[in-house]
Amino acid sequence: MNHVDTAVVGGGLLGCATAWQLARAGSRVLLLEKDQINRHASGQNAGSLHFQLEYRMVEHGDDAARAAARALPLHLDAVRSWAAVEDELGEPCGVSRHGGLMLAETPAEVAVLDRKAALERRYGLAVEVLSGADLHALAPYLAPTVRAAGFVPDEGKANPRLVTPALARAAVRYGTVLHTGCRVTGLSRRNGYWELSTRAGADGGPGGTYRADTVVLAGGVWTAELAGMADVRLPVFPVGLTMSATARTAPLLPHLIQHVGRRLSVKQTAEGTVLIGGGWPAKLVSRSGRTDLEVNPELRYESLTGNLAAARVVPALLDLPLIRTWTGMTTLTPDQLPLLGAVPRRPGLFVATGGSAFTLGLTYARLLAGMVLTGTADPSVADYSPARFGALNFA
Ligand SMILES: Cc1cc2nc3c(=O)[nH]c(=O)nc-3n(C[C@H](O)[C@H](O)[C@H](O)COP(=O)(O)OP(=O)(O)OC[C@H]3O[C@@H](n4cnc5c(N)ncnc54)[C@H](O)[C@@H]3O)c2cc1C
């Protein structure tokens, strides 16, 4: 039976990046993915690299914003990780950082923006609030109704179709054994190691039983199910999201656009398509009373019109045909903070999910690898530990 140092479960951005980090540090790594690499959230997302607090973090008031701001040290680390990743991998990932603008249209929104920027500066994020002529000179494509914007020069985008496959290739170059179409169905602690039972996934795969000293769960919306295999309950919830894309057009907007008062993300890809998202929900599909995680959520009409409302702040979008809308799923934790670290009372079991795990994924992976190899993480991940949900676990 194969025995490795670490088995990583999940071939999204988190799993591939963690496998890469561990393998390049010399570990023997097994990466197991039930479908294809990048098949789920990591390949379906908006590709926004947003380092400011998002709308969902400020919409519930100042206390909630202060709680979410505790993750800002991770955001600062992510700025550095994305600046370096293409050089480290030796291939393009579509990373471009021309800055991000978080818009405010009303006096109340401007006040939220000012408080948000003050909070972010306390954590060391470089953010400037622009208004009037300064803002419209930087972003002439914005509607005149936009009064102010929080500008973070480091924000931008990466191409979700390129990043995770590049990380997987790098992991394999460092010796990671990758099995796709291989679904983990059981996790048992034996004498000082973990035994992983698997079966061939929908795309066909090797199946079989594997041994590992440590296991990293990087299963996205399947995290609760995977943790359950080790008799651990983690409050990780799936949420459906909606994205839309326009036809290609000439370079229109170099920035990542978000809004401080409503759901919105807008950016233009290198190919000219404008992507619109920002957290508009999609309806999870239920079967026999349980959410079916294998099926993409259903589109909600209000979310499509929500996406289209992006034209209110970028009027040029009115002239562009919408060519595609899709849905995907991501994970949320009850406190909106990441879930990252060692699982208490399960020696050698680690987990990572939640938060903006595209933006923060490279950082989570570096920190996870550090914890697996040395038991330490810098910056500290104590605030994101699964231990905060210890009351759910009796054993
Ligand atoms: C529409 C949409 C837009 C988004 N936009 C952004 C954005 O702009 N910026 C941002 O930061 N974040 C964004 N996100 C969130 C981001 O995409 C996710 O947080 C991130 O991709 C999660 O990566 P992951 O590797 O944890 O999960 P995933 O990419 O879902 O990977 C998990 C993998 O685990 C595998 N797996 C699960 N169970 C098993 C098993 N039993 N055996 C083997 N394999 C298993 C799955 O098949 C899957 O491939 C968005 C998400 C969506 C859906």
The ligand as a Tripos MOL2 file, in Angstrom:
@<TRIPOS>MOLECULE
LIG
   53    58     1     0     0
SMALL
NO_CHARGES

@<TRIPOS>ATOM
      1 C1        -18.9740   32.1310   -8.9800 C.3       1 LIG1
      2 C2        -17.8660   32.3100   -7.9920 C.ar      1 LIG1
      3 C3        -17.1150   33.4710   -7.9900 C.ar      1 LIG1
      4 C4        -16.0740   33.6440   -7.0680 C.ar      1 LIG1
      5 N1        -15.2890   34.7470   -7.1750 N.ar      1 LIG1
      6 C5        -14.2010   34.8560   -6.3780 C.ar      1 LIG1
      7 C6        -13.3000   35.9360   -6.5430 C.ar      1 LIG1
      8 O1        -13.4520   36.7310   -7.4610 O.2       1 LIG1
      9 N2        -12.2470   36.0420   -5.6960 N.ar      1 LIG1
     10 C7        -12.0520   35.1410   -4.6700 C.ar      1 LIG1
     11 O2        -11.1120   35.3180   -3.9040 O.2       1 LIG1
     12 N3        -12.8600   34.0830   -4.5280 N.ar      1 LIG1
     13 C8        -13.9030   33.9080   -5.3620 C.ar      1 LIG1
     14 N4        -14.7140   32.8340   -5.2410 N.ar      1 LIG1
     15 C9        -14.3940   31.8290   -4.2190 C.3       1 LIG1
     16 C10       -13.2580   30.9350   -4.7180 C.3       1 LIG1
     17 O3        -13.5050   30.4950   -6.0180 O.3       1 LIG1
     18 C11       -13.1080   29.7500   -3.7890 C.3       1 LIG1
     19 O4        -12.9930   30.2200   -2.4510 O.3       1 LIG1
     20 C12       -11.8620   28.9310   -4.1090 C.3       1 LIG1
     21 O5        -11.7800   28.6430   -5.4790 O.3       1 LIG1
     22 C13       -11.8990   27.6610   -3.3030 C.3       1 LIG1
     23 O6        -10.8550   26.8180   -3.7270 O.3       1 LIG1
     24 P1        -10.7940   25.3630   -3.1670 P.3       1 LIG1
     25 O7         -9.5900   24.7310   -3.7460 O.co2     1 LIG1
     26 O8        -10.9260   25.3980   -1.6940 O.co2     1 LIG1
     27 O9        -12.1660   24.6700   -3.6650 O.3       1 LIG1
     28 P2        -12.5540   23.9870   -5.0440 P.3       1 LIG1
     29 O10       -12.0100   24.7080   -6.2030 O.co2     1 LIG1
     30 O11       -14.0270   23.7410   -5.0030 O.co2     1 LIG1
     31 O12       -11.7990   22.5960   -4.9690 O.3       1 LIG1
     32 C14       -12.1800   21.5880   -4.0620 C.3       1 LIG1
     33 C15       -11.9500   20.2700   -4.7800 C.3       1 LIG1
     34 O13       -12.0860   19.1990   -3.8540 O.3       1 LIG1
     35 C16       -12.5730   18.0900   -4.5780 C.3       1 LIG1
     36 N5        -13.1490   17.1190   -3.6550 N.ar      1 LIG1
     37 C17       -14.1920   17.3190   -2.8150 C.ar      1 LIG1
     38 N6        -14.4850   16.1820   -2.1680 N.ar      1 LIG1
     39 C18       -13.5930   15.2520   -2.5770 C.ar      1 LIG1
     40 C19       -13.3870   13.8830   -2.2650 C.ar      1 LIG1
     41 N7        -14.1930   13.2240   -1.4100 N.pl3     1 LIG1
     42 N8        -12.3650   13.2160   -2.8590 N.ar      1 LIG1
     43 C20       -11.5520   13.8780   -3.7400 C.ar      1 LIG1
     44 N9        -11.7260   15.1600   -4.1070 N.ar      1 LIG1
     45 C21       -12.7270   15.8490   -3.5210 C.ar      1 LIG1
     46 C22       -13.6350   18.7230   -5.4840 C.3       1 LIG1
     47 O14       -13.9770   17.9060   -6.5740 O.3       1 LIG1
     48 C23       -12.9720   20.0230   -5.8890 C.3       1 LIG1
     49 O15       -12.2990   19.9260   -7.1230 O.3       1 LIG1
     50 C24       -15.7860   32.6310   -6.1220 C.ar      1 LIG1
     51 C25       -16.5370   31.4460   -6.1250 C.ar      1 LIG1
     52 C26       -17.5520   31.2730   -7.0560 C.ar      1 LIG1
     53 C27       -18.3170   29.9800   -7.0670 C.3       1 LIG1
@<TRIPOS>BOND
     1     1     2 1
     2     2     3 ar
     3     2    52 ar
     4     3     4 ar
     5     4     5 ar
     6     4    50 ar
     7     5     6 ar
     8     6     7 ar
     9     6    13 1
    10     7     8 2
    11     7     9 ar
    12     9    10 ar
    13    10    11 2
    14    10    12 ar
    15    12    13 ar
    16    13    14 ar
    17    14    15 1
    18    14    50 ar
    19    15    16 1
    20    16    17 1
    21    16    18 1
    22    18    19 1
    23    18    20 1
    24    20    21 1
    25    20    22 1
    26    22    23 1
    27    23    24 1
    28    24    25 2
    29    24    26 1
    30    24    27 1
    31    27    28 1
    32    28    29 2
    33    28    30 1
    34    28    31 1
    35    31    32 1
    36    32    33 1
    37    33    34 1
    38    33    48 1
    39    34    35 1
    40    35    36 1
    41    35    46 1
    42    36    37 ar
    43    36    45 ar
    44    37    38 ar
    45    38    39 ar
    46    39    40 ar
    47    39    45 ar
    48    40    41 1
    49    40    42 ar
    50    42    43 ar
    51    43    44 ar
    52    44    45 ar
    53    46    47 1
    54    46    48 1
    55    48    49 1
    56    50    51 ar
    57    51    52 ar
    58    52    53 1
@<TRIPOS>SUBSTRUCTURE
     1 LIG1         1 GROUP 0 **** ****
